[in-house]
Every structure is written in C-alpha cells, then in structure tokens.
Amino acid sequence: MTESGEPGSLRARGEEALGELAQAVVDNPVFSGALARALGAGERAASAQRQAIGALNLAAEADVERLEQRLRSFSARLEAIEDQLDDLASEMASLRRRAAGHETGEADSGDAA
C-alpha cells in the first residue's frame, strides 16, 4: 500500500471522489431548489412562531433576559439603599445616645446645684 501523501493513494483518490460528488450535488438544480425551499421553510416557521408568541402575549427569550437584567440592577440599587438606611439608623442611634448622655449630665449637674 502506498503512503497517504502520494497522489495515487487511496486516501487522495477518496478525497477527490468526495469533492467531485459534493460539487455534483451543489450543481444539481433539484438539490439547490430543495435546499432553498428547506431554508425558506425554516425561516417561515421561525417567523410564525414569533407571531404566535406575540399573539398569545407571551414574552420572548430576549424580553425575559432584558427583564432579568433590569431586576438584577434593581436588586443592586435596593441593596445599596438598604445599606444607606442601616448607616443612617446607626448614626441616629449614636446621636440619641449622645443626646441621652447630655440630658442625664445636665440633670446630674442640676441636682448638684
């Protein structure tokens, strides 16, 4: 058996025959027409599916993804607001403690006088 790199090898002849067959299929008007009709039918089916989803008022995948992204953004904003509220609550508690300390300090100094 000859090496696969030589022009007369079985592999080279098989590749050549396969190339010729593929070219003959592509050049065949019946095959080309059938392929064009199949691709057209696929696009029409996809279009009909989009129309049916729209008619049923269902969300498309892109709509769901967009909504998911907006919800994530809203969640992040809400979390930031919660953090700010926690900080404000801590500051308010600190101010109340100081105010209570000042009131008791004034009451103690008033009792001593």
C-alpha positions, 0 to 999 in steps of 0.5 A: 500500500502506498503512503497517504501523501502520494497522489495515487493513494487511496486516501487522495483518490477518496478525497477527490471522489468526495469533492467531485460528488459534493460539487455534483450535488451543489450543481444539481438544480433539484438539490439547490431548489430543495435546499432553498425551499428547506431554508425558506421553510425554516425561516417561515416557521421561525417567523410564525412562531414569533407571531404566535408568541406575540399573539398569545402575549407571551414574552420572548427569550430576549424580553425575559433576559432584558427583564432579568437584567433590569431586576438584577440592577434593581436588586443592586440599587435596593441593596445599596439603599438598604445599606444607606438606611442601616448607616443612617439608623446607626448614626441616629442611634449614636446621636440619641445616645449622645443626646441621652448622655447630655440630658442625664449630665445636665440633670446630674449637674442640676441636682448638684446645684 
